[in-house]
Amino acid sequence: MLEVIKAIILGIVEGITEWLPISSTGHMILVEKFVEMDASADFMEMFRVVIQLGAILAVVLLYFNKLNPFSFKKSRQEKMDTMSIWYKVVVGVLPAGILGVLLDDWFDKHFYNYIMVSVMLIVYGVLFLIVEDKNKEKSSSINSFNDLSYKTALLVGVFQVLALIPGTSRSGVTILGAIVLGCSRSIAAEYSFFLSIPVMFGASALKLVKFGFSFSPMEAAVLITGMLVAFVVSIIAIKFLMSYIKGNDFKVFGWYRIALGIIVLAYFMLA
């Protein structure tokens, strides 16, 4: 029962931090030091990734109509526009998808440590502040998915490659890159959400295949609990973010990342 409670806590952390541009990995590393599960290192490595399936299902639910090209309620043009979104998602996923499969273990081995996570939290926190200051007086040129070109979609996908480094935040770096390339905050956030669907499904499938599907009853309970909690909390987090950015910029997340990076660095250096 205690392990299930821990899974609930980690599911809450995942659901909040996966969609806000503040790095789910950075938070999971810190929280796991206080909520240490009685599980093997291999299981925990798989759990951190597969728990994201719950989070990604929240995107599918919230944006099902927008992403469904087969809806009978849509006109022919609307169906074509929906397919266009998916084509742009595929283009944006290619860079990180290819490198992620080839270098997944290498990145985990060399970059999954508190120093790298702390540095990335701080660096991208500073970049959020700089980008928001520079874009304060500029109007966005991409305010709908029809305005989003395939070239821009691919470039956002290149930014997403940087998220292979723990602590970067996949949502953070894709949102940041999209804003730099001229996207409005709402389009940047939504495109980041949509890119996560194939990326996170693929990453989860990869981890499950590597770990195998032979779970003990407790491991299965922990994994399912974490996914369900991440799903519910993700719905709340996504709705909050989309409401927040209608009248606010991302600076608060930049300051938060800097503060968290300093806290993580200080905690592990002094521990």
Secondary structure, DSSP 4 states (H G I P E B T S, - for coil): -HHHHHHHHHHHHHHHHTTTTT-HHHHHHHHHHHS--SS-HHHHHHHHHHTHHHHHHHHHHHTHHHH-TT-TTS-HHHHHHHHHHHHHHHHHHHHHHHHHHHHHHHHHHHH-SHHHHHHHHHHHHHHHHHHHHHTTTPPPSB-STTT--HHHHHHHHHHHHGGGSTTS-HHHHHHHHHHHTTB-HHHHHHHHHHHHHHHHHHHHHHHHHHH-S---HHHHHHHHHHHHHHHHHHHHHHHHHHHHTTT--SHHHHHHHHHHHHHHHHHHHH-
